[in-house]
Amino acid sequence: MEITEFRGIRIGLVDAAEALGGDWRAYRGRLDVVRVPDPPVGHWPLLREAGFLPKPFLVTWVAGTGAGEEEFLARLSAKERQNIRTARRRAAAEGLTVRTLPVDGRLLEAFLPLYAARVAGMRHGWAVAAEQKETLMRAAGEHFAVCAYDRGELAGCCLAWERPHLSAVHLRFSAVDPRRRESSLARVLYLAAAQAARERGYPTITLGMDPNIYGHVAKPGLFGFKWRLGFTGVPSQSVDPETGADHADLLLDLDRLSDPSFFLAYAGPRPGRDLRLEVFSRGGHVDTRPFEAPFVRGRTIHLVPEEVAVAR
């Protein structure tokens, strides 16, 4: 077994034979997750019996841009449409202006501090955009930015990556200032980005890629926000074959994760877009309704550390 750490959680990497031959309860307190990278499909039934759940490492959130904004909004609940209207009214009342701009060094110098401040407030924050600043600059011509300004000061921004070979625009990084998070400025920016993608002729827009343990880098609330905004979570490699991989994970402990935490595991006997919700908590009564997106194919609640699972 190789032991590594990823953004604050301890992971033991094993092959399928090691996974099936070990008593992993003894590793509680030393490991948070035991992981089989690229688990052979033929081993999936036995891995599942042993508590190792095959899943995509990354989840990409996708939505069709539609023929127009009315079609896009029609997919959403009445409550979410109201949230968007309210956010737009607040932005207008504050005098914010929303603009679509090219990405250049000046824009990144304004955006990255906003992004870094947002990530700094997270328990397992990962400042990916800051790490990739030079890469972003080299590919600036493939990107555009949707920005909200308050009298010339950047109040929020999302960076969009045009991927013509995938027929998609990828909303890669975003941040708004703390005050505008409360007023849902992000919703305004994402709808404006969808319109910009639509005008450029792209049928698909993606709302980023998340590491597939909600309760770690990505939080459960982010999952709920994205599906309520009309996006579907799918294995990243099903959108872009150059991204993503499969793991089979056994979650041992929640000490370094939120309670509850969950991930999307494959619902069928092979990799595919059908995913089920695997929820982990120390308590026996978990309200899973905020996580039950329309695309989810069933759910299981796992009690930690008792290793009891209640299937529904």
Salt bridges, closest charged atoms under 4 A:
GLU5 OE1 - ARG256 NH1 3.93
ASP23 OD1 - ARG25 NE 3.14
ASP32 OD2 - ARG10 NE 3.02
GLU69 OE1 - ARG88 NH2 2.76
GLU71 OE2 - ARG75 NH2 3.97
GLU80 OE2 - ARG187 NE 2.59
GLU94 OE1 - ARG179 NH1 3.83
GLU94 OE1 - ARG180 NE 2.80
GLU109 OE2 - LYS133 NZ 2.51
ASP150 OD1 - ARG151 NH2 2.96
ASP150 OD2 - ARG180 NH2 2.75
GLU162 OE2 - ARG200 NE 3.56
ASP177 OD2 - ARG180 NH1 2.65
ASP210 OD1 - LYS226 NZ 3.00
ASP240 OD2 - ARG163 NH1 3.57
ASP249 OD1 - ARG35 NE 2.77
ASP249 OD2 - LYS55 NZ 3.24
ASP253 OD1 - ARG282 NH2 3.31
ASP255 OD1 - ARG282 NH2 2.54
ASP274 OD1 - ARG297 NE 3.87
GLU278 OE2 - ARG276 NE 3.15
GLU278 OE1 - HIS302 NE2 2.67
ASP287 OD1 - ARG289 NE 2.89
GLU292 OE2 - ARG299 NE 2.76
GLU307 OE1 - ARG25 NE 3.94
GLU307 OE2 - ARG28 NH2 3.81
